[in-house]
Amino acid sequence: MDTDKTFFAHETAVIDDGSIIGNGTKIWHFSHIMPNCKIGDNCNIGQNVVVSPKVVLGSNVKVQNNVSIYTGVICEDDVFLGPSMVFTNVINPRSAIKRQDQYLETTVKKGASIGANATIVCGNNIGEYAFIGAGAVVTKEVAPYALVVGNPSKQIGWISEYGHRLYFDEKGFANCPESGDKYCLKDNEVTKC
């Protein structure tokens, strides 16, 4: 192992030239980091993960086992990608038709979590601190702090930065039971008060 490295890579991981990997990041068994991608500080890349060219992962991103992150995906800081969740990058793929020039961008904003086996159809962004339930199929934009589940996914509520469901009173206020942070709901948008 190169003593100049500031990240850990398991001996079975493949890291192509031209990728940028931040300090304190860990890359586990059988994962492939392709060229021209950027992985931030203190990320954890689980087993059997593929990070495709030009993908950007912010700092403290947690990628669980068996996730493929395709070209066009940007994950901001503190994003959680659950086991075997799926991103797509072409809206109408066909084996015999090359569409590399048609990749759609998908941005997962700061602090969002995507549950196990969820699918994110390309071109649909995930808002800050949103929570995508396990197995959901996201076919449209997801608002910040939204809680979405199902196939196709639908919003069933709101969630705090700590991952707790928010219950708003008649004045549009809710408190996170863990952090005590206060949230405001106005015009179908949630913000911290």
N, C-alpha and C positions, 0 to 999 in steps of 0.2 A: 504494500500500500504506500502511496506517495505521502511523505511526511509533510508536504506543503498543503495537502488537502485540509480544508476546514469543515468538511462534511464527512459522514460515514456512508460507505456503500458496501453492501454485502458482496462477497466474492463472486456470486452468481449474477449480480446486477450488470447490465450493459449500459455504459454511459458513452454516448457518441461525442466526438469532438465538436466543439462549437456551442455546446450547451453551457449555461451559466447556472451554478448551484450555490446557494447562499450558505453562510456559516451555520453550523449546528444542525443542518438538515440530515435526515437519515433515510436511506434508500435500501429497501429490503429485498429478499430473495426473488430472483427471476424477473425483476423489473427492468424496463428498457426506457432510458432517457434519450430521446432522439435529438438531432442537431437543431440549433437555433431556438431552443426553448429556454425560458428563464424561470428558475425556481428560487423563491425567496429564502430568507433565514428561518431556521427552526421549523422546517416542514417535516412531515413524516409521510413517506411514500411506502405503502404496504407492499405485500407480496403480489407478484404477477400484475403489476401496473404498467401501462404504456403511457408515456407523455410524448405526444407527437410534436413535430416541428412547429415552431412559432407559438406554442402554448405559453401562457404567462400564469404563474402561480405566485401570489403574494407571500408574505411572511406568515408563519404559523398555520399553514394549510395542512389539514389532516386528510390523507387519501387512504381509505381502507382497501383491503385486498380486492383484486380482480376488477379494477376500474381502468377504462381506456379513456384518456383525455385527448380528444382529437383537435387538430388544427382549427383555429377559430374560437377556442375556449379561453376565456380570461377569468381567473378566480382571484378576487381581491383578498386582503389579509383575513385571517381567522375563519376561513371557510372550512366546512366539514363535508366530505364526500363519502357517503356510507358504502358498505360492501356491495360490490357488483352493480352499483348504479351505472347508468348509461347516458352518455352524451351522443347526439348525432351531429353531423356537420353538413349534410346535404339533404334537402327537403324531399327529393324524389330520386333516390339512388337506383341505378341500374348497373349491373355487372359489365355490360358491353359498351356503356357510354361513359366516357371520362368527364368528370365534373369538378376537377380540382380547382377550377377558376370560379366555382359557384359556392364555395364554402360560406356558410352563414356564421356570423359571429354570435356567440352567447357569452354574456357577462354574468358572473355570479358575484354579487356585491358583498361587501364586508360583513362577516359574521353569519352569513347564511348557512343553513344545514340542509343537506339532501340525504334522505333516508335510503336504507338498503333497497336495492332492486328498483329504484325509481328511474324513470326515463325522462330526459329533458330534450324535447324536440328542438332542433337548432333554430336560432333567431329569437328565442324567447328568454329574456333576461330575468334574473332572480334578484329581487330587491334586498336591501340591507336587512340582516337578521331574520329574513323569511325562513320558514321551516316547511320543507317538503316531506310529507309522510312516506313511509316505506311503501314501495310498489306504485306510487303515484305516476301518472303520465302527464307531464306538463306540456300543454299545447298552446299556451298563451302567456303573456307577461305576468309576473308575480310581484305584487306590491311589497314595499318594505314592511316588515313585521307580520306579514300574512302567514297564516297556517293553511296549507292546502293538502288535500288527500284525494285519492280515487283515480279512476280512469274513465274519461279524461278528468284531470284534477279540477277540483273546485275549492274555493276558499270557504272554510268553515269557522274561521275565527281569526284572532290575533295572538301574537306570542311575544314575550319579552326577550331582551338580549340574553337573559339567562336560560331561555328555553321553556318558560312557564306560560301556560295559557292565560290571557288577560281577559278579565270580566269587567266591562265598563259600566259605570253607574249611569243614571239618567242625565247627569251633567257631562258625561263623556270622559270620565277619569277612571283610571285603574292603577293598581299597584302590583309590582312584581313581588310575590311572596318570599322570594329568596333575597333579592338585593334591596327591596324597599323602594326602588326607583318608581317614579310616578310617570304615567303615560297619558297622553291626551288623544282622543278620537274626535276629529272634526272633518266634515266633508269626505268621509270614508278614507281618511288618511290618519295614520298613527305617528306620533312624534313623542319624544321624551319631553316632559314638561320642565 
